Amino acid sequence: MQLGTLDHVNIRTSRLDQMIAWYGDILGMTNGKRPPFSFPGAWLYVGDKAYVHLIGIDHEPGANSKDLKLEHFALSATGLDIFIAHLDKAGENYDKRVVPGFGIIQINIWDPDRNHVHIDFAANED
């Protein structure tokens, strides 16, 4: 077997509408086509690819249950200056770091459920 690229991230949330809005407003993802599952949710797209699958639940997921939240996931991007300006304009909290020894620039952000997402930019974008 040869692994390919990461297909998607699946997140359980009790804040489905807030999460859909945040991933759209902050990361530019669009709420798109999703199979007719019997439970609430959303598939959030970048272009024609669903990167984030949200599952709506009626309780707060937590670290001590079977409904674990994700610690973080990362996406690569270009346009560091534009993204930082967008975050500043939206009043979004973020943390900028450089990965030691690699030079990758990470912009760490947190969605409404406090899931950690980092957006990675090439060293030459700083």
Secondary structure as UniProt FT lines:
FT   STRAND          9..13
FT   HELIX           16..25
FT   TURN            26..27
FT   STRAND          30..32
FT   STRAND          41..46
FT   TURN            47..48
FT   STRAND          49..56
FT   TURN            63..64
FT   STRAND          72..76
FT   HELIX           80..90
FT   STRAND          95..98
FT   TURN            100..102
FT   STRAND          105..110
FT   TURN            112..113
FT   STRAND          116..121
FT   HELIX           123..125
//
